[in-house]
Amino acid sequence: MSHGPSEDTIASNDSRTANEQTARDGPSPTVPAGKSVTELTIKAVLIGLALNVVLLTANMYLGMRSGMTISASIPAAVISMGVFYALRNAGIGGTILENNIVQTMTSAGEALAAGVIFTIAGVTFLDQPIDIAGTAAVAVLGGLLGILFMIPMRRYLIVDKHEELPYPEGTACADVLEAGSQGEGGVKLISLGFLVSFVYMWPASGMAAFKTTIQTAFSAGQTRGFAIGGDFTPALIGVGYIIGPKIAGYVFGGGLIAWMMLIPLLITGGFVPEAAADATLMTQANAVWDEYIRYVGAGAMIVGGFYAILSMSGTIRDALATAMADLRGSATTETEQQRRTQRDLPMKLVVIGAAVIALALVAIPQVQVGLLGGVIAVAATFLFVAVSAYLVGVVGSSSNPVSGMAVATILIAALALKSTGVTDPVVVLVTASVVAIAAAVAGDTSQDLKTGYLLGATPRNQQIAQMIGIAISALFAGWVLSFFHQAYGIGSETIPAPQAGMMALISEGVLTGTAQWGMILIGAVFAIVLILMDVPVLPFAVGIYLPITLATPIFLGGLLRAGIDWYVARNDDEDGTVEEHTTYRGRIIAAGLITGEAIMGIVIGALYILEIGAASGAPFPLGFGAETQTILGVVALVALVGIFTVGVLRGPQTVDT
């Protein structure tokens, strides 16, 4: 593993000490708990704030254009490494923990962007203007609530569940930062993954030379609408490799149930939206997924979320008990004497902060959720912060179904608010916005805390950095959203904002009685069956909710991991050295794949914002036909898998692990 000392470099008595600590607290961090290293500095904060605004802007544009944002933790770490490298050449040093603070603050902008564009942007579909002050208020309250509710869960999810929850981006980010500060071999591995991914995505997204998305729909006898396919990008394959075949298999299993069982049954039964009645079979499958299946996934996630909370009830109860003891001033000295790497912000701040935010949600006029909406927002936030923090540990931040949690909140809030006579869907949408932003931020915070846990950072410093990043992001979010609406029009062909449109539609649908409650019930029952079978609910629910084009490449990455591990195990030495080095190389290269695609996504987003190249589609299209693009896409995918496999098996052997 890459986060502990090797047997050749540590004395036997030190090994016993390290092993005892590992048994208590997980792997030995890069920076030991007893070592003091420069961390939360003005230099790191300033660099983090600058990068925060840049990635906030890029991800808001990309999210409204494609319906998905890109996790910014890894690209932020890479950019930060470059900045600190330049500073070192100028005689200004920087530590690995300062670098970690920068990526923590930077990724806060991307996380907040996801929650804002998936929900608040939906007010434009309801013929309402963008309220800049209101957007800032909702964003900062939701973001801070997400961080605060994550604090009491950190020990359980990050430390106690270390082996169970890989947190792919968080682990990969730690590998990136370690490799940048350690040997030359790690840098070469990162560079290989980065360059392959960066070069791969330019002709794909920048020039439309080949398709990354390959999908088809077909019939079998009288049953119509079977659909399969994948968006085979380097980042999704890298995520699948990092999380491994088991979890990737659960996600893919949910996708198969949705696209190879439920959708064909609905299409064959005539449940096709009127607008897609005369369209191609693939278009019909997508329309049925959008109209019905997402509700099934939302229903499964609601039950899975409550079950996750129930499973964590002991930990949450202990955390709340500690908070109450802290409030009464009767906290034990054990808490005060915790090692540096286990110090969180005080529970007193969590309780008081959450109470103040709950009051602000009701009192601030621009938020306009009312008393009942505020209660629902806080309660749903507590639930979905836990769900989000768990989910990103399974499938990563890029596949975190924030919009699914927002849908669940909309369904609950609209039903409750409708019973009190509320008819304005904007109230429902803003209530869901608080939850969506909090869930997105909590997912990002948990990834960052995982990175810090592996590196030996101080959780309290990371939590402070995250709060600063959220505050700055919130101030800019309304302006950025308003700018894009004025420049392009949210809902236009350039920035269709599909998630925001769906949220607005559901908000209106529930208030007017047209929501798909039957599908929600089906998803809930399906989740109950999985629980009775002792099968993880949330990965399956994610697979149902996500397009099959996301589940398939993640599964491919998991299969690559399984195949490479099997091959290496056959040729491994008895001490497992070969397998250990191969696992490390694979994870580092996978991190490079995620980084390269994320950076290229930002580059292309900047081209659109600066109006360089074509206004729609690829900036510099080559004009190839669809058939040629598909053939070249298959060739490119085979080449990508081949290069990745060779890199993992034949990469540098001298790597600091």
Long-range contacts (C-beta under 8 A, 24 or more apart in sequence): 1-27, 1-580, 1-583, 1-584, 1-657, 2-174, 2-175, 2-178, 2-584, 2-587, 2-588, 2-656, 2-657, 3-27, 3-28, 3-29, 3-30, 3-174, 3-178, 3-454, 4-28, 6-657, 25-159, 25-341, 25-342, 26-159, 26-162, 26-453, 27-162, 27-454, 29-341, 29-453, 29-454, 29-455, 29-456, 29-457, 30-96, 30-174, 30-178, 30-454, 30-455, 30-456, 31-96, 31-97, 31-455, 31-456, 31-457, 32-456, 33-339, 33-340, 33-341, 33-342, 33-456, 34-339, 34-340, 35-456, 36-340, 37-95, 37-96, 37-97, 37-456, 38-95, 38-97, 38-98, 39-95, 39-97, 39-98, 39-100, 39-101, 39-457, 39-458, 39-461, 40-101, 40-458, 40-461, 40-464, 40-465, 41-98, 41-101, 43-87, 43-92, 43-94, 43-98, 44-94, 44-98, 44-99, 44-101, 44-102, 44-105, 44-465, 45-101, 45-105, 45-465, 45-468, 47-80, 47-83, 47-102, 48-80, 48-101, 48-102, 48-103, 48-104, 48-105, 48-106, 48-465, 48-468, 48-469, 49-105, 49-468, 49-469, 49-472, 51-76, 51-79, 51-80, 51-102, 51-105, 51-106, 51-109, 52-105, 52-106, 52-108, 52-109, 52-469, 52-472, 52-473, 53-109, 53-472, 53-473, 53-476, 54-109, 54-602, 55-106, 55-107, 55-109, 55-110, 55-113, 55-602, 56-109, 56-110, 56-112, 56-113, 56-473, 56-476, 56-477, 56-480, 57-476, 57-480, 57-609, 58-601, 58-602, 58-605, 58-606, 58-609, 59-109, 59-110, 59-113, 59-114, 59-602, 59-605, 60-113, 60-116, 60-117, 60-477, 60-480, 60-481, 60-484, 61-484, 61-495, 61-605, 61-608, 61-609, 62-601, 62-602, 62-605, 63-113, 63-114, 63-117, 63-118, 63-499, 64-117, 64-121, 64-484, 64-490, 64-495, 64-496, 64-497, 64-500, 65-494, 65-495, 65-496, 65-605, 65-608, 67-496, 67-497, 67-498, 67-499, 68-398, 69-110, 69-113, 69-114, 69-117, 69-398, 70-110, 70-235, 70-398, 70-597, 70-598, 70-601, 70-602, 71-107, 71-110, 71-169, 71-396, 71-397, 71-398, 71-444, 71-447, 71-594, 71-598, 72-106, 72-107, 72-109, 72-110, 72-111, 72-598, 73-103, 73-106, 73-107, 73-169, 73-170, 73-173, 73-397, 73-444, 73-447, 73-448, 73-451, 74-103, 74-169, 74-172, 74-173, 74-176, 74-591, 74-594, 74-595, 74-598, 75-595, 75-598, 75-599, 75-602, 76-102, 76-103, 76-106, 76-107, 77-102, 77-103, 77-173, 77-176, 77-177, 77-180, 77-451, 77-595, 78-176, 78-190, 78-194, 78-595, 78-599, 79-106, 79-599, 80-106, 81-176, 81-177, 81-180, 96-177, 96-178, 96-180, 96-181, 96-455, 97-455, 97-456, 97-457, 97-458, 99-177, 99-180, 99-181, 100-177, 100-448, 100-451, 100-452, 100-455, 100-457, 100-462, 101-457, 101-461, 101-462, 101-465, 103-173, 103-177, 103-448, 103-451, 104-448, 104-451, 104-452, 104-462, 104-465, 104-466, 104-469, 105-465, 105-466, 105-468, 105-469, 106-469, 107-444, 107-447, 107-448, 107-469, 108-143, 108-441, 108-444, 108-466, 108-469, 108-470, 108-473, 109-469, 109-472, 109-473, 110-444, 111-143, 111-397, 111-440, 111-441, 111-443, 111-444, 111-445, 112-139, 112-143, 112-437, 112-440, 112-441, 112-470, 112-473, 112-474, 112-477, 113-473, 113-477, 114-402, 114-436, 114-440, 115-139, 115-142, 115-143, 115-402, 115-433, 115-436, 115-437, 115-438, 115-439, 115-440, 115-441, 116-433, 116-437, 116-477, 116-481, 117-481, 117-497, 117-499, 117-500, 118-402, 118-403, 118-406, 118-436, 118-499, 118-500, 118-503, 119-406, 119-429, 119-430, 119-432, 119-433, 119-436, 119-437, 119-499, 119-500, 119-503, 120-429, 120-430, 120-433, 120-481, 120-500, 121-481, 121-485, 121-490, 121-497, 121-500, 122-429, 122-497, 122-500, 122-501, 122-503, 122-504, 122-507, 123-426, 123-429, 123-504, 124-485, 124-490, 124-491, 124-497, 124-500, 125-490, 125-491, 125-497, 125-500, 125-501, 125-504, 125-505, 126-425, 126-426, 126-429, 126-504, 126-507, 126-508, 128-426, 130-478, 130-481, 130-482, 130-485, 131-366, 131-478, 132-478, 132-479, 132-482, 133-366, 133-478, 134-366, 134-367, 134-368, 134-430, 134-478, 135-474, 135-477, 135-478, 135-481, 136-474, 136-475, 136-477, 136-478, 137-360, 137-364, 137-366, 137-367, 137-474, 138-366, 138-367, 138-430, 138-433, 138-434, 138-437, 139-437, 139-470, 139-473, 139-474, 139-477, 139-478, 140-470, 140-471, 140-474, 140-475, 141-357, 141-360, 141-361, 141-364, 141-367, 141-434, 142-381, 142-433, 142-434, 142-435, 142-436, 142-437, 142-438, 142-441, 143-437, 143-438, 143-441, 143-470, 143-471, 143-473, 143-474, 144-353, 144-357, 144-467, 144-470, 144-471, 145-354, 145-357, 145-378, 145-381, 145-385, 145-434, 145-438, 146-381, 146-385, 146-388, 146-437, 146-438, 146-439, 146-440, 146-441, 146-442, 146-445, 147-441, 147-442, 147-445, 147-463, 147-466, 147-467, 147-470, 148-349, 148-350, 148-353, 148-354, 148-357, 149-350, 149-354, 149-381, 149-382, 149-385, 149-386, 149-438, 149-442, 150-385, 150-389, 150-442, 150-445, 150-446, 150-449, 151-344, 151-345, 151-347, 151-350, 151-463, 152-316, 152-319, 152-320, 152-322, 152-323, 152-347, 152-350, 153-312, 153-315, 153-316, 153-319, 153-385, 153-386, 153-389, 154-344, 154-446, 154-449, 154-459, 155-315, 155-319, 155-342, 155-344, 156-312, 156-315, 156-319, 157-389, 157-390, 157-393, 157-446, 158-446, 158-449, 158-450, 158-453, 159-342, 159-453, 160-315, 161-393, 162-453, 164-393, 165-390, 165-393, 165-394, 166-242, 166-243, 166-244, 166-247, 166-393, 166-394, 167-392, 167-393, 167-396, 167-446, 167-447, 167-450, 168-239, 168-242, 168-243, 168-395, 168-396, 169-239, 169-392, 169-396, 169-397, 169-398, 169-447, 169-594, 170-446, 170-447, 170-448, 170-449, 170-450, 170-451, 170-454, 171-242, 171-450, 171-451, 171-454, 171-587, 172-238, 172-242, 172-587, 172-590, 172-591, 172-594, 173-447, 173-448, 173-451, 173-591, 174-450, 174-451, 174-454, 174-455, 175-584, 175-587, 175-588, 175-591, 176-588, 176-591, 176-592, 176-595, 177-451, 177-455, 178-455, 178-656, 179-588, 182-656, 183-654, 183-655, 183-656, 184-652, 185-651, 185-652, 185-653, 185-654, 185-655, 185-656, 186-588, 186-652, 186-655, 186-656, 188-651, 188-652, 189-585, 189-588, 189-589, 189-592, 189-647, 189-651, 189-652, 189-655, 190-588, 190-589, 190-591, 190-592, 190-595, 191-592, 192-589, 192-592, 192-647, 192-651, 193-234, 193-238, 193-588, 193-589, 193-590, 193-591, 193-592, 193-593, 193-594, 193-595, 193-596, 193-644, 193-647, 194-592, 194-593, 194-595, 194-596, 194-599, 195-592, 195-596, 196-234, 196-592, 196-593, 196-596, 196-640, 196-643, 196-644, 196-647, 197-234, 197-235, 197-238, 197-592, 197-593, 197-594, 197-595, 197-596, 197-597, 197-600, 198-596, 198-597, 198-599, 198-600, 199-596, 200-233, 200-234, 200-596, 200-597, 200-636, 200-640, 201-233, 201-234, 201-596, 201-597, 201-600, 201-601, 202-600, 203-636, 204-233, 204-633, 204-636, 205-600, 205-601, 205-604, 205-618, 206-600, 206-603, 206-604, 206-607, 206-618, 206-619, 206-620, 207-618, 207-619, 207-620, 207-621, 207-622, 208-617, 208-618, 208-621, 208-622, 208-624, 208-629, 209-622, 209-624, 209-629, 209-632, 210-624, 210-629, 210-630, 210-631, 210-632, 210-633, 210-635, 210-636, 211-626, 211-629, 211-630, 211-632, 211-633, 212-633, 212-636, 212-637, 213-549, 213-633, 214-630, 214-633, 214-634, 214-637, 215-282, 215-548, 215-549, 216-282, 217-280, 217-281, 217-282, 217-284, 217-285, 218-281, 219-281, 220-264, 222-268, 223-264, 223-265, 223-268, 224-264, 224-267, 224-268, 224-281, 225-263, 225-264, 225-266, 225-267, 225-268, 225-281, 225-284, 225-285, 225-288, 226-259, 226-260, 226-263, 226-264, 227-259, 227-260, 227-263, 227-281, 227-282, 227-285, 227-286, 227-548, 228-259, 228-260, 228-548, 228-552, 229-548, 229-549, 229-552, 230-548, 230-549, 230-550, 230-551, 230-552, 230-553, 230-556, 231-547, 231-549, 231-550, 231-552, 231-553, 232-552, 232-553, 232-556, 232-633, 232-637, 232-640, 233-553, 233-597, 234-593, 234-594, 234-596, 234-597, 234-640, 235-398, 235-593, 235-594, 235-597, 235-598, 236-398, 236-550, 236-553, 236-554, 236-557, 237-553, 237-554, 237-556, 237-557, 237-560, 237-590, 237-593, 237-640, 237-641, 237-644, 238-557, 238-589, 238-590, 238-591, 238-592, 238-593, 238-594, 239-395, 239-396, 239-398, 239-399, 239-554, 239-557, 239-590, 239-594, 240-553, 240-554, 240-555, 240-556, 240-557, 240-558, 240-559, 240-560, 240-561, 241-557, 241-558, 241-560, 241-561, 241-586, 241-587, 241-590, 241-644, 242-396, 242-557, 242-561, 242-587, 242-590, 242-591, 243-394, 243-395, 243-396, 243-554, 243-557, 243-558, 244-558, 244-561, 244-562, 245-558, 245-559, 245-561, 245-562, 246-558, 247-394, 247-395, 247-536, 247-539, 247-558, 248-554, 248-555, 248-557, 248-558, 248-559, 249-555, 249-558, 250-535, 250-536, 250-539, 250-540, 250-543, 251-395, 251-399, 251-539, 251-540, 251-542, 251-543, 251-546, 251-551, 251-554, 251-555, 252-543, 252-551, 252-552, 252-554, 252-555, 252-558, 253-540, 253-543, 254-297, 254-539, 254-540, 254-541, 254-542, 254-543, 254-544, 254-545, 254-546, 254-551, 255-543, 255-544, 255-546, 255-548, 255-550, 255-551, 255-552, 255-555, 256-543, 256-548, 257-526, 257-540, 257-543, 257-544, 258-289, 258-293, 258-296, 258-297, 258-543, 258-544, 258-548, 259-285, 259-289, 259-548, 262-292, 262-293, 262-296, 262-544, 263-288, 263-289, 263-293, 266-292, 266-293, 286-547, 289-547, 290-502, 291-516, 292-516, 292-519, 293-519, 293-544, 293-545, 294-404, 294-407, 294-502, 294-545, 295-407, 295-515, 295-516, 295-519, 295-520, 295-523, 296-519, 296-520, 296-522, 296-523, 296-526, 296-544, 297-401, 297-404, 297-523, 297-541, 297-542, 297-544, 297-545, 297-546, 298-404, 298-407, 298-408, 298-411, 298-520, 298-523, 298-545, 299-519, 299-520, 299-521, 299-522, 299-523, 299-524, 299-526, 299-527, 300-523, 300-524, 300-526, 300-527, 300-530, 300-537, 300-540, 300-541, 300-544, 300-545, 301-387, 301-401, 301-404, 301-405, 301-408, 301-523, 301-527, 301-538, 301-541, 301-542, 301-545, 302-408, 302-411, 302-520, 302-523, 302-524, 302-527, 303-523, 303-524, 303-527, 303-528, 303-531, 303-537, 304-387, 304-527, 304-537, 304-538, 304-541, 305-383, 305-384, 305-386, 305-387, 305-405, 305-408, 305-538, 306-383, 307-527, 307-531, 307-537, 308-386, 308-387, 308-390, 308-537, 308-538, 309-383, 309-386, 309-387, 312-386, 316-386, 319-347, 322-347, 323-347, 323-348, 323-350, 323-351, 324-351, 327-351, 327-352, 340-458, 341-453, 341-456, 341-457, 341-458, 341-459, 342-459, 343-458, 343-459, 343-460, 344-459, 344-460, 344-463, 345-459, 345-460, 345-463, 345-464, 354-378, 361-434, 367-430, 367-434, 368-426, 368-427, 368-430, 369-427, 369-430, 369-431, 369-434, 370-417, 370-422, 370-427, 372-416, 372-417, 372-420, 373-413, 373-417, 373-427, 373-428, 373-430, 373-431, 376-409, 376-412, 376-413, 376-416, 376-417, 376-431, 377-409, 377-413, 377-431, 377-434, 377-435, 380-408, 380-409, 380-412, 380-413, 380-435, 381-434, 381-435, 381-438, 381-439, 384-408, 384-409, 384-435, 384-438, 384-439, 384-442, 385-438, 385-439, 385-442, 387-439, 387-538, 388-439, 388-440, 388-442, 388-443, 388-446, 389-442, 389-443, 389-445, 389-446, 390-538, 391-443, 391-538, 391-542, 392-443, 392-444, 392-446, 392-447, 393-446, 393-450, 394-536, 394-538, 394-539, 394-542, 395-539, 395-542, 395-554, 396-447, 397-443, 397-444, 397-447, 398-594, 399-542, 399-546, 399-550, 399-554, 400-439, 400-440, 400-443, 401-541, 401-542, 401-545, 401-546, 402-436, 402-439, 402-440, 402-443, 403-436, 403-499, 403-502, 403-503, 404-541, 404-542, 404-545, 405-435, 405-436, 405-439, 406-432, 406-433, 406-435, 406-436, 406-439, 406-503, 407-432, 407-502, 407-503, 407-506, 409-435, 409-436, 410-503, 410-506, 410-507, 410-510, 411-506, 411-510, 411-515, 411-520, 414-506, 414-507, 414-510, 414-511, 414-515, 415-510, 417-511, 418-510, 418-511, 422-511, 423-511, 425-504, 425-507, 425-508, 425-511, 426-507, 428-507, 428-510, 428-511, 429-503, 429-504, 429-507, 432-503, 432-507, 441-466, 441-470, 493-616, 494-608, 494-615, 494-616, 556-641, 557-590, 560-641, 560-644, 560-645, 561-586, 564-645, 564-648, 564-649, 567-649, 568-649, 580-657, 581-653, 581-655, 581-657, 582-648, 582-649, 584-655, 584-657, 585-647, 585-648, 585-651, 585-652, 585-655, 586-648, 588-655, 589-644, 589-647, 589-648, 589-651, 590-644, 593-644
